[in-house]
Amino acid sequence: MGIFSRETLILNVLNSLADSEGLKSSDLVFLNFNFNEDEITKLMKFISEKQVKRIPLSKKEFIIEVRKIKPDIEGEKNFCKELIEAFNAEERFPDILND
C-alpha cells in the first residue's frame, strides 16, 4: 500500500476519527496491521478456544501465536497491545486477556 493509495487514505481518516472519539476497535486494529480474513479467523479461533476453556493468555504467548499466524507482521508487540486494548473496550475476552 502506497502512502497515497485509496486504502491508506481511508485508514488515515478512520484512525483520525477513532482517535478524536476515543474509539478502540478490533476491526480497525486488524485493518491497520493488514490482516486478511484467514489470519483473523485463525487468531479469533485461538483466542475463543482459550476463552471457552478459561485458560489465561499471557502477552508473550499471544505474541508468539500472532507471529505463527502472520509471520510477516511488523510491530507485533504494538499490534497485540492495541488489539487487547480494543477487545477490553469492546468487553470481549475479559477472562483471558487481562494479565
N, CA, C and O atoms as a GROMACS GRO file, in nm:
protein
  396
    1MET      N    1   0.084  -0.118   0.000
    1MET     CA    2   0.000   0.000   0.000
    1MET      C    3   0.089   0.124   0.000
    1MET      O    4   0.173   0.141   0.088
    2GLY      N    5   0.068   0.209  -0.098
    2GLY     CA    6   0.142   0.335  -0.104
    2GLY      C    7   0.086   0.436  -0.006
    2GLY      O    8  -0.025   0.419   0.044
    3ILE      N    9   0.162   0.540   0.021
    3ILE     CA   10   0.118   0.637   0.122
    3ILE      C   11  -0.003   0.718   0.077
    3ILE      O   12  -0.072   0.777   0.160
    4PHE      N   13  -0.030   0.721  -0.053
    4PHE     CA   14  -0.146   0.793  -0.102
    4PHE      C   15  -0.246   0.700  -0.171
    4PHE      O   16  -0.330   0.746  -0.249
    5SER      N   17  -0.237   0.572  -0.143
    5SER     CA   18  -0.334   0.478  -0.200
    5SER      C   19  -0.470   0.501  -0.135
    5SER      O   20  -0.480   0.557  -0.026
    6ARG      N   21  -0.571   0.458  -0.202
    6ARG     CA   22  -0.708   0.472  -0.150
    6ARG      C   23  -0.721   0.408  -0.012
    6ARG      O   24  -0.781   0.465   0.079
    7GLU      N   25  -0.664   0.287   0.003
    7GLU     CA   26  -0.673   0.215   0.129
    7GLU      C   27  -0.604   0.292   0.242
    7GLU      O   28  -0.656   0.301   0.354
    8THR      N   29  -0.486   0.346   0.212
    8THR     CA   30  -0.413   0.421   0.314
    8THR      C   31  -0.488   0.548   0.354
    8THR      O   32  -0.496   0.581   0.472
    9LEU      N   33  -0.542   0.616   0.257
    9LEU     CA   34  -0.618   0.738   0.287
    9LEU      C   35  -0.741   0.707   0.372
    9LEU      O   36  -0.770   0.780   0.467
   10ILE      N   37  -0.811   0.601   0.339
   10ILE     CA   38  -0.929   0.561   0.417
   10ILE      C   39  -0.888   0.526   0.560
   10ILE      O   40  -0.954   0.567   0.655
   11LEU      N   41  -0.781   0.450   0.574
   11LEU     CA   42  -0.734   0.414   0.708
   11LEU      C   43  -0.694   0.538   0.787
   11LEU      O   44  -0.721   0.547   0.907
   12ASN      N   45  -0.629   0.633   0.723
   12ASN     CA   46  -0.591   0.756   0.791
   12ASN      C   47  -0.713   0.830   0.846
   12ASN      O   48  -0.712   0.878   0.959
   13VAL      N   49  -0.818   0.838   0.765
   13VAL     CA   50  -0.940   0.904   0.809
   13VAL      C   51  -1.005   0.826   0.923
   13VAL      O   52  -1.046   0.885   1.023
   14LEU      N   53  -1.014   0.696   0.908
   14LEU     CA   54  -1.074   0.613   1.015
   14LEU      C   55  -0.996   0.625   1.145
   14LEU      O   56  -1.056   0.639   1.252
   15ASN      N   57  -0.863   0.621   1.136
   15ASN     CA   58  -0.781   0.634   1.257
   15ASN      C   59  -0.798   0.771   1.321
   15ASN      O   60  -0.803   0.782   1.444
   16SER      N   61  -0.806   0.874   1.240
   16SER     CA   62  -0.825   1.009   1.291
   16SER      C   63  -0.960   1.021   1.364
   16SER      O   64  -0.967   1.078   1.473
   17LEU      N   65  -1.064   0.968   1.302
   17LEU     CA   66  -1.196   0.970   1.366
   17LEU      C   67  -1.198   0.890   1.495
   17LEU      O   68  -1.254   0.934   1.596
   18ALA      N   69  -1.136   0.773   1.492
   18ALA     CA   70  -1.132   0.689   1.612
   18ALA      C   71  -1.055   0.759   1.723
   18ALA      O   72  -1.098   0.757   1.839
   19ASP      N   73  -0.942   0.820   1.690
   19ASP     CA   74  -0.863   0.891   1.791
   19ASP      C   75  -0.941   1.007   1.850
   19ASP      O   76  -0.940   1.027   1.972
   20SER      N   77  -1.008   1.084   1.767
   20SER     CA   78  -1.080   1.202   1.816
   20SER      C   79  -1.198   1.163   1.904
   20SER      O   80  -1.238   1.240   1.992
   21GLU      N   81  -1.254   1.046   1.881
   21GLU     CA   82  -1.368   0.999   1.961
   21GLU      C   83  -1.328   0.905   2.074
   21GLU      O   84  -1.412   0.861   2.153
   22GLY      N   85  -1.199   0.874   2.083
   22GLY     CA   86  -1.153   0.780   2.186
   22GLY      C   87  -1.202   0.639   2.161
   22GLY      O   88  -1.218   0.561   2.255
   23LEU      N   89  -1.227   0.605   2.037
   23LEU     CA   90  -1.282   0.475   2.000
   23LEU      C   91  -1.171   0.372   1.983
   23LEU      O   92  -1.070   0.398   1.917
   24LYS      N   93  -1.190   0.257   2.044
   24LYS     CA   94  -1.099   0.143   2.027
   24LYS      C   95  -1.177   0.035   1.952
   24LYS      O   96  -1.283  -0.008   1.997
   25SER      N   97  -1.123  -0.008   1.839
   25SER     CA   98  -1.193  -0.105   1.756
   25SER      C   99  -1.098  -0.215   1.712
   25SER      O  100  -0.994  -0.188   1.651
   26SER      N  101  -1.134  -0.339   1.742
   26SER     CA  102  -1.051  -0.451   1.698
   26SER      C  103  -1.048  -0.459   1.545
   26SER      O  104  -0.946  -0.494   1.487
   27ASP      N  105  -1.160  -0.426   1.481
   27ASP     CA  106  -1.163  -0.426   1.334
   27ASP      C  107  -1.060  -0.329   1.277
   27ASP      O  108  -0.990  -0.362   1.181
   28LEU      N  109  -1.052  -0.212   1.336
   28LEU     CA  110  -0.956  -0.112   1.288
   28LEU      C  111  -0.812  -0.157   1.314
   28LEU      O  112  -0.724  -0.131   1.232
   29VAL      N  113  -0.788  -0.224   1.425
   29VAL     CA  114  -0.654  -0.277   1.453
   29VAL      C  115  -0.616  -0.380   1.345
   29VAL      O  116  -0.505  -0.376   1.292
   30PHE      N  117  -0.708  -0.470   1.314
   30PHE     CA  118  -0.680  -0.569   1.210
   30PHE      C  119  -0.653  -0.501   1.075
   30PHE      O  120  -0.563  -0.542   1.002
   31LEU      N  121  -0.730  -0.399   1.043
   31LEU     CA  122  -0.707  -0.326   0.919
   31LEU      C  123  -0.571  -0.258   0.918
   31LEU      O  124  -0.499  -0.263   0.818
   32ASN      N  125  -0.536  -0.194   1.028
   32ASN     CA  126  -0.410  -0.121   1.036
   32ASN      C  127  -0.288  -0.212   1.020
   32ASN      O  128  -0.184  -0.169   0.970
   33PHE      N  129  -0.302  -0.336   1.061
   33PHE     CA  130  -0.189  -0.429   1.053
   33PHE      C  131  -0.204  -0.527   0.936
   33PHE      O  132  -0.135  -0.629   0.929
   34ASN      N  133  -0.296  -0.495   0.846
   34ASN     CA  134  -0.308  -0.568   0.719
   34ASN      C  135  -0.339  -0.717   0.735
   34ASN      O  136  -0.287  -0.799   0.659
   35PHE      N  137  -0.422  -0.752   0.831
   35PHE     CA  138  -0.462  -0.892   0.847
   35PHE      C  139  -0.567  -0.925   0.742
   35PHE      O  140  -0.656  -0.845   0.713
   36ASN      N  141  -0.555  -1.045   0.686
   36ASN     CA  142  -0.658  -1.089   0.592
   36ASN      C  143  -0.761  -1.174   0.668
   36ASN      O  144  -0.745  -1.202   0.787
   37GLU      N  145  -0.865  -1.212   0.599
   37GLU     CA  146  -0.976  -1.285   0.663
   37GLU      C  147  -0.930  -1.416   0.727
   37GLU      O  148  -0.971  -1.449   0.838
   38ASP      N  149  -0.845  -1.490   0.658
   38ASP     CA  150  -0.796  -1.617   0.710
   38ASP      C  151  -0.714  -1.597   0.838
   38ASP      O  152  -0.728  -1.673   0.934
   39GLU      N  153  -0.629  -1.496   0.840
   39GLU     CA  154  -0.546  -1.469   0.958
   39GLU      C  155  -0.633  -1.427   1.076
   39GLU      O  156  -0.609  -1.470   1.189
   40ILE      N  157  -0.732  -1.343   1.051
   40ILE     CA  158  -0.823  -1.301   1.158
   40ILE      C  159  -0.899  -1.421   1.212
   40ILE      O  160  -0.914  -1.437   1.333
   41THR      N  161  -0.948  -1.505   1.123
   41THR     CA  162  -1.023  -1.624   1.164
   41THR      C  163  -0.937  -1.715   1.251
   41THR      O  164  -0.984  -1.764   1.354
   42LYS      N  165  -0.813  -1.738   1.211
   42LYS     CA  166  -0.723  -1.823   1.290
   42LYS      C  167  -0.696  -1.764   1.428
   42LYS      O  168  -0.699  -1.836   1.528
   43LEU      N  169  -0.672  -1.634   1.434
   43LEU     CA  170  -0.643  -1.571   1.562
   43LEU      C  171  -0.767  -1.571   1.652
   43LEU      O  172  -0.757  -1.598   1.772
   44MET      N  173  -0.882  -1.541   1.595
   44MET     CA  174  -1.005  -1.540   1.675
   44MET      C  175  -1.040  -1.681   1.724
   44MET      O  176  -1.090  -1.697   1.835
   45LYS      N  177  -1.013  -1.782   1.643
   45LYS     CA  178  -1.037  -1.920   1.686
   45LYS      C  179  -0.946  -1.954   1.804
   45LYS      O  180  -0.990  -2.013   1.902
   46PHE      N  181  -0.820  -1.917   1.794
   46PHE     CA  182  -0.724  -1.942   1.901
   46PHE      C  183  -0.769  -1.875   2.032
   46PHE      O  184  -0.770  -1.938   2.137
   47ILE      N  185  -0.807  -1.748   2.023
   47ILE     CA  186  -0.849  -1.673   2.142
   47ILE      C  187  -0.980  -1.730   2.197
   47ILE      O  188  -0.996  -1.743   2.318
   48SER      N  189  -1.072  -1.763   2.109
   48SER     CA  190  -1.202  -1.816   2.151
   48SER      C  191  -1.187  -1.950   2.224
   48SER      O  192  -1.256  -1.975   2.323
   49GLU      N  193  -1.097  -2.033   2.175
   49GLU     CA  194  -1.074  -2.162   2.243
   49GLU      C  195  -1.020  -2.140   2.383
   49GLU      O  196  -1.058  -2.210   2.476
   50LYS      N  197  -0.932  -2.042   2.399
   50LYS     CA  198  -0.881  -2.009   2.533
   50LYS      C  199  -0.994  -1.958   2.621
   50LYS      O  200  -1.003  -1.994   2.739
   51GLN      N  201  -1.081  -1.875   2.565
   51GLN     CA  202  -1.193  -1.819   2.641
   51GLN      C  203  -1.288  -1.928   2.688
   51GLN      O  204  -1.329  -1.931   2.804
   52VAL      N  205  -1.323  -2.019   2.598
   52VAL     CA  206  -1.417  -2.126   2.633
   52VAL      C  207  -1.361  -2.213   2.745
   52VAL      O  208  -1.434  -2.254   2.835
   53LYS      N  209  -1.231  -2.239   2.738
   53LYS     CA  210  -1.167  -2.323   2.840
   53LYS      C  211  -1.121  -2.242   2.962
   53LYS      O  212  -1.070  -2.298   3.059
   54ARG      N  213  -1.139  -2.109   2.955
   54ARG     CA  214  -1.098  -2.018   3.062
   54ARG      C  215  -0.950  -2.033   3.095
   54ARG      O  216  -0.910  -2.037   3.212
   55ILE      N  217  -0.870  -2.042   2.990
   55ILE     CA  218  -0.725  -2.053   3.005
   55ILE      C  219  -0.664  -1.915   2.982
   55ILE      O  220  -0.676  -1.860   2.872
   56PRO      N  221  -0.601  -1.857   3.083
   56PRO     CA  222  -0.540  -1.725   3.066
   56PRO      C  223  -0.436  -1.727   2.954
   56PRO      O  224  -0.370  -1.827   2.929
   57LEU      N  225  -0.425  -1.614   2.887
   57LEU     CA  226  -0.333  -1.599   2.776
   57LEU      C  227  -0.234  -1.488   2.810
   57LEU      O  228  -0.271  -1.372   2.821
   58SER      N  229  -0.108  -1.525   2.826
   58SER     CA  230  -0.007  -1.425   2.858
   58SER      C  231   0.024  -1.343   2.734
   58SER      O  232   0.000  -1.387   2.621
   59LYS      N  233   0.078  -1.224   2.754
   59LYS     CA  234   0.115  -1.140   2.640
   59LYS      C  235   0.221  -1.208   2.556
   59LYS      O  236   0.219  -1.198   2.434
   60LYS      N  237   0.314  -1.276   2.621
   60LYS     CA  238   0.421  -1.346   2.548
   60LYS      C  239   0.363  -1.455   2.459
   60LYS      O  240   0.399  -1.466   2.342
   61GLU      N  241   0.272  -1.536   2.515
   61GLU     CA  242   0.208  -1.642   2.437
   61GLU      C  243   0.125  -1.584   2.322
   61GLU      O  244   0.122  -1.640   2.212
   62PHE      N  245   0.060  -1.472   2.348
   62PHE     CA  246  -0.021  -1.406   2.246
   62PHE      C  247   0.068  -1.359   2.130
   62PHE      O  248   0.033  -1.379   2.014
   63ILE      N  249   0.180  -1.298   2.161
   63ILE     CA  250   0.274  -1.252   2.058
   63ILE      C  251   0.326  -1.368   1.976
   63ILE      O  252   0.336  -1.359   1.854
   64ILE      N  253   0.361  -1.478   2.042
   64ILE     CA  254   0.411  -1.597   1.973
   64ILE      C  255   0.306  -1.650   1.875
   64ILE      O  256   0.339  -1.684   1.761
   65GLU      N  257   0.182  -1.656   1.918
   65GLU     CA  258   0.074  -1.705   1.831
   65GLU      C  259   0.051  -1.611   1.713
   65GLU      O  260   0.029  -1.656   1.601
   66VAL      N  261   0.057  -1.482   1.738
   66VAL     CA  262   0.041  -1.384   1.630
   66VAL      C  263   0.150  -1.404   1.525
   66VAL      O  264   0.124  -1.399   1.405
   67ARG      N  265   0.273  -1.425   1.571
   67ARG     CA  266   0.385  -1.447   1.477
   67ARG      C  267   0.364  -1.574   1.395
   67ARG      O  268   0.402  -1.578   1.278
   68LYS      N  269   0.305  -1.678   1.455
   68LYS     CA  270   0.278  -1.802   1.382
   68LYS      C  271   0.173  -1.778   1.273
   68LYS      O  272   0.186  -1.826   1.161
   69ILE      N  273   0.071  -1.703   1.309
   69ILE     CA  274  -0.040  -1.680   1.217
   69ILE      C  275  -0.002  -1.580   1.107
   69ILE      O  276  -0.043  -1.596   0.992
   70LYS      N  277   0.075  -1.479   1.144
   70LYS     CA  278   0.114  -1.376   1.047
   70LYS      C  279   0.265  -1.352   1.060
   70LYS      O  280   0.308  -1.255   1.122
   71PRO      N  281   0.344  -1.440   1.001
   71PRO     CA  282   0.490  -1.431   1.014
   71PRO      C  283   0.551  -1.302   0.960
   71PRO      O  284   0.660  -1.262   1.002
   72ASP      N  285   0.482  -1.236   0.866
   72ASP     CA  286   0.537  -1.114   0.807
   72ASP      C  287   0.496  -0.987   0.883
   72ASP      O  288   0.520  -0.876   0.835
   73ILE      N  289   0.435  -1.001   0.999
   73ILE     CA  290   0.388  -0.884   1.074
   73ILE      C  291   0.507  -0.800   1.121
   73ILE      O  292   0.610  -0.853   1.162
   74GLU      N  293   0.489  -0.672   1.115
   74GLU     CA  294   0.587  -0.579   1.170
   74GLU      C  295   0.519  -0.509   1.288
   74GLU      O  296   0.406  -0.462   1.277
   75GLY      N  297   0.588  -0.504   1.401
   75GLY     CA  298   0.531  -0.439   1.518
   75GLY      C  299   0.431  -0.526   1.592
   75GLY      O  300   0.326  -0.479   1.636
   76GLU      N  301   0.464  -0.656   1.604
   76GLU     CA  302   0.369  -0.749   1.667
   76GLU      C  303   0.338  -0.714   1.812
   76GLU      O  304   0.226  -0.737   1.857
   77LYS      N  305   0.433  -0.659   1.884
   77LYS     CA  306   0.405  -0.620   2.024
   77LYS      C  307   0.304  -0.507   2.028
   77LYS      O  308   0.212  -0.508   2.110
   78ASN      N  309   0.320  -0.411   1.940
   78ASN     CA  310   0.226  -0.299   1.932
   78ASN      C  311   0.089  -0.349   1.886
   78ASN      O  312  -0.014  -0.304   1.938
   79PHE      N  313   0.087  -0.440   1.790
   79PHE     CA  314  -0.040  -0.498   1.745
   79PHE      C  315  -0.113  -0.564   1.861
   79PHE      O  316  -0.232  -0.540   1.882
   80CYS      N  317  -0.041  -0.648   1.936
   80CYS     CA  318  -0.105  -0.719   2.048
   80CYS      C  319  -0.157  -0.621   2.152
   80CYS      O  320  -0.267  -0.639   2.205
   81LYS      N  321  -0.078  -0.519   2.183
   81LYS     CA  322  -0.120  -0.417   2.281
   81LYS      C  323  -0.248  -0.348   2.234
   81LYS      O  324  -0.344  -0.335   2.310
   82GLU      N  325  -0.249  -0.304   2.108
   82GLU     CA  326  -0.366  -0.235   2.054
   82GLU      C  327  -0.488  -0.326   2.047
   82GLU      O  328  -0.600  -0.283   2.076
   83LEU      N  329  -0.467  -0.452   2.009
   83LEU     CA  330  -0.579  -0.544   1.999
   83LEU      C  331  -0.637  -0.576   2.137
   83LEU      O  332  -0.759  -0.582   2.153
   84ILE      N  333  -0.552  -0.595   2.235
   84ILE     CA  334  -0.601  -0.619   2.371
   84ILE      C  335  -0.679  -0.499   2.422
   84ILE      O  336  -0.785  -0.514   2.482
   85GLU      N  337  -0.627  -0.378   2.398
   85GLU     CA  338  -0.699  -0.257   2.439
   85GLU      C  339  -0.836  -0.249   2.372
   85GLU      O  340  -0.935  -0.213   2.435
   86ALA      N  341  -0.840  -0.282   2.243
   86ALA     CA  342  -0.967  -0.278   2.170
   86ALA      C  343  -1.063  -0.384   2.224
   86ALA      O  344  -1.181  -0.355   2.246
   87PHE      N  345  -1.014  -0.506   2.245
   87PHE     CA  346  -1.101  -0.611   2.300
   87PHE      C  347  -1.153  -0.571   2.438
   87PHE      O  348  -1.269  -0.597   2.469
   88ASN      N  349  -1.070  -0.510   2.520
   88ASN     CA  350  -1.115  -0.465   2.652
   88ASN      C  351  -1.224  -0.360   2.638
   88ASN      O  352  -1.324  -0.364   2.709
   89ALA      N  353  -1.205  -0.265   2.546
   89ALA     CA  354  -1.307  -0.161   2.524
   89ALA      C  355  -1.437  -0.221   2.472
   89ALA      O  356  -1.546  -0.172   2.502
   90GLU      N  357  -1.425  -0.327   2.393
   90GLU     CA  358  -1.543  -0.395   2.338
   90GLU      C  359  -1.600  -0.500   2.435
   90GLU      O  360  -1.701  -0.564   2.406
   91GLU      N  361  -1.534  -0.514   2.549
   91GLU     CA  362  -1.571  -0.613   2.651
   91GLU      C  363  -1.573  -0.754   2.596
   91GLU      O  364  -1.664  -0.833   2.622
   92ARG      N  365  -1.467  -0.784   2.519
   92ARG     CA  366  -1.452  -0.918   2.460
   92ARG      C  367  -1.333  -0.988   2.526
   92ARG      O  368  -1.229  -0.926   2.550
   93PHE      N  369  -1.348  -1.113   2.553
   93PHE     CA  370  -1.242  -1.198   2.608
   93PHE      C  371  -1.186  -1.146   2.741
   93PHE      O  372  -1.064  -1.148   2.761
   94PRO      N  373  -1.270  -1.102   2.832
   94PRO     CA  374  -1.218  -1.046   2.957
   94PRO      C  375  -1.149  -1.149   3.048
   94PRO      O  376  -1.066  -1.114   3.131
   95ASP      N  377  -1.185  -1.274   3.031
   95ASP     CA  378  -1.130  -1.378   3.122
   95ASP      C  379  -0.989  -1.422   3.087
   95ASP      O  380  -0.923  -1.487   3.168
   96ILE      N  381  -0.942  -1.388   2.969
   96ILE     CA  382  -0.812  -1.443   2.930
   96ILE      C  383  -0.708  -1.338   2.895
   96ILE      O  384  -0.589  -1.370   2.899
   97LEU      N  385  -0.746  -1.217   2.862
   97LEU     CA  386  -0.650  -1.119   2.812
   97LEU      C  387  -0.612  -1.012   2.914
   97LEU      O  388  -0.557  -0.908   2.876
   98ASN      N  389  -0.638  -1.035   3.039
   98ASN     CA  390  -0.606  -0.936   3.141
   98ASN      C  391  -0.505  -0.991   3.240
   98ASN      O  392  -0.539  -1.029   3.352
   99ASP      N  393  -0.378  -0.995   3.196
   99ASP     CA  394  -0.276  -1.048   3.288
   99ASP      C  395  -0.196  -0.940   3.353
   99ASP      O  396  -0.107  -0.968   3.433
   0.00000   0.00000   0.00000
